[in-house]
Amino acid sequence: FFQFNEHQVLFAGLSSGVVSVRAPARPQPDQPGRFAVEPLDKTRFLLADAHSHQIWLVDPVAKSRCFVAGSGRPGFRDGPLATAQMQGPAGVCLDPETHHIYVADRGNHRVRQINLSSGMMSTVAG
């Protein structure tokens, strides 16, 4: 298993090539839809965490997670990935041609674009 933080046990083995998401160690009924997942390959995926207002690259096989974007504080700010702000990201997807990441920023009612080449987040709709 992979422990994301002290409250969430998220990922079990990938023997079937499918990521399985387990329920939190302690039920949190006030947080439906907290996570959104975009598989990248058989071992890695993008994770939008609506509670922390951040996007992560997760590899449960390597038991690692890498920060992608979001300051960790709710709000609205375009700019460098470490200081950009979102409010409850509810969806995430990768454009396979441009390798840009698109985020459904639910709290701000906008679609955000993460450009990993430039290290910037921008608003593309809303």
C-alpha positions in Angstrom: 0.0 0.0 0.0 1.0 3.6 -0.3 0.2 6.1 2.4 -0.4 9.6 1.1 -0.6 11.2 4.5 -1.4 10.2 8.0 -5.2 10.1 7.2 -5.4 8.7 3.7 -4.5 5.2 2.5 -5.0 5.6 -1.2 -3.4 3.0 -3.3 -3.1 -0.8 -3.4 -1.0 -3.0 -5.7 -1.1 -2.6 -9.5 -0.9 -6.3 -10.4 -3.8 -5.9 -12.8 -2.5 -2.7 -14.3 -5.4 -0.8 -12.7 -5.0 1.7 -9.9 -7.3 1.0 -7.0 -8.2 3.7 -4.6 -9.0 2.6 -1.1 -11.3 4.5 1.3 -9.6 6.8 3.9 -8.4 5.1 7.1 -11.1 7.2 8.9 -14.3 7.9 6.9 -14.6 11.5 5.9 -18.2 11.9 4.7 -17.8 15.7 4.5 -15.3 15.3 1.7 -17.0 13.5 -1.3 -15.1 13.9 -4.5 -11.9 15.0 -2.7 -9.6 13.2 -5.3 -9.6 13.1 -9.1 -7.2 10.8 -10.9 -5.7 10.8 -14.4 -3.7 7.6 -15.3 -0.5 8.3 -17.2 0.7 4.8 -17.6 0.6 1.5 -15.7 2.3 2.9 -12.6 1.9 6.7 -12.5 -1.0 9.0 -12.4 -1.9 12.6 -11.7 -3.9 13.3 -8.6 -6.0 16.4 -8.0 -6.6 16.9 -4.3 -9.5 19.2 -3.6 -8.7 19.4 0.1 -5.1 20.6 -0.3 -5.8 22.6 -3.5 -2.8 20.9 -5.2 -1.9 18.6 -8.1 0.5 15.7 -7.6 2.2 13.1 -9.7 1.9 9.8 -7.9 3.8 6.5 -8.4 2.4 3.9 -6.0 5.0 1.3 -7.1 7.9 3.5 -6.2 5.9 4.8 -3.2 6.5 8.4 -4.3 4.6 11.5 -5.0 6.0 14.6 -6.7 4.5 18.1 -6.4 3.1 19.5 -9.7 1.2 22.6 -8.8 -0.7 24.6 -6.1 0.4 26.6 -3.2 -1.8 24.6 -0.8 -3.9 27.6 0.0 -7.4 28.1 -1.6 -7.7 31.0 -3.9 -7.2 32.2 -7.4 -3.8 33.0 -8.8 -2.1 32.3 -12.1 1.7 32.2 -12.3 4.5 30.0 -11.1 3.4 26.5 -10.2 4.6 26.7 -6.5 2.6 29.9 -5.8 -0.4 29.4 -8.2 -3.7 29.0 -6.3 -6.8 26.9 -7.0 -9.9 26.3 -5.0 -10.9 22.6 -4.9 -9.6 21.1 -8.1 -12.1 18.5 -9.1 -10.7 17.1 -12.3 -7.4 16.7 -14.0 -6.3 15.5 -17.5 -3.2 15.4 -19.6 -3.2 16.5 -23.3 -1.1 13.8 -24.9 0.1 16.1 -27.7 1.2 19.2 -25.8 1.8 17.5 -22.4 -0.1 20.3 -20.8 -2.2 19.4 -17.8 -5.8 20.8 -17.5 -7.5 21.2 -14.2 -11.2 21.7 -13.4 -10.9 24.4 -10.8 -14.3 23.9 -9.2 -14.2 26.6 -6.6 -13.2 29.3 -9.1 -15.4 27.9 -11.9 -12.5 27.9 -14.3 -10.3 25.6 -16.4 -6.6 26.0 -15.6 -3.7 24.9 -17.7 -0.4 23.7 -16.2 2.6 24.1 -18.6 5.4 22.0 -17.2 7.9 23.4 -19.7 7.4 27.0 -18.5 6.5 26.1 -14.9 3.4 28.3 -15.1 -0.3 27.9 -14.5 -2.8 29.9 -16.5 -6.5 30.2 -16.9 -7.9 29.0 -20.2 -11.7 29.2 -19.6 -14.0 30.9 -17.1 
